[in-house]
Amino acid sequence: MGKIIIFTILALSLLGGLLAMILHLVARKFHVEEDSRIDEIEKLMPGANCGGCGHAGCRAFATACVKEMDIEKNFCPVGGNETMKKVAGVLGLEAVTKEPMVAVVRCGGACSVRPTVTEYGGTASCRVKASLYSSDTACPYGCLGCGDCAGVCASGAIVMNPETGLPEIDENLCAGCGACVKACPKGVIELRKKGPRGMRVFVSCINKDKGPVARKACGAACIGCGKCAKACIHDAIEVTDNVAYIDFTKCKLCKKCVAECPTGAIHAVNFPVLPKKQEEQ
């Protein structure tokens, strides 16, 4: 009995050694040398692994930069221009400067102007809620209020306001990674240029219903009247499917559209407060 055990142990040891040798030879044969610049670039990354660059984490981003040698296509929104300058230095390329982006909430339907019409008692998830029915308010387009966007924000820039039921974004913390944009099943959140001194103008509504229907569902809805588009001298506003949209690449921040909007659906952020007479000029 003892000899059988010893023989079995020896046989298994020899088999294990043989397999280890085979694995070693296979590994050496198929070993691929990895570009050392990938490690260098990965060390420069903020380590958020947010996917805002379009890749599955910082390592994948570094690999893409080295293989494609294109830092205009591969841009890290969290690290921003300063990080990309360092990446360009590693690759021997010229840095491409991009304007910082920030997330904005394109829904002004606070609880006070968009009351609930049904009671939702399911899982506190916007994605789950959206899969079950359109909304617990009369507006089928607006924010669902469960905070999926806040849950995926790695920089802690989003909190849910319990009074309005809407997410609030701290632009000083927002990295512009776009994780919240992907998390929102309604497409309420959008990335826009942060703007000079943080100033920006946008339509805080995506309701595509006709004016009377949209206004009945939400007191702050865009009614697609087109007054903003007529007032814009920069051709930055289009009304499509009964809702206005301001193209931030064309908008010159004149705010003429803000004054024309009859429902207050257009939001102007971070503008200095001017004396009334000066603002009217």
Disulfide bonds with the S-S distance in Angstrom:
none
